[in-house]
């Protein structure tokens, strides 16, 4: 319940401010936060690290993929 409440507060707050947020990232972070607040050993930190690395790599990876797709399709586009 606490993780859901924290997630809802962050998502609503961001929406009111007009900021984009990923609900998946908010919920994952809230679950890790609530778990670590109860006891640090409740969080599988190796998994948490993998999640954070995936978050960091997502933007550059999608930018590279978009650039490659654009390069492949650009000759087909009408200018």
Secondary structure, DSSP 8 states (H G I E B T S, - for coil): -HHHHHHHHHHHHHHHHT----HHHHHHHHHHHHHHHH-GGGS-HHHHHHHHHHHHHHHHHHHHHHHHHHHHHHTTS--
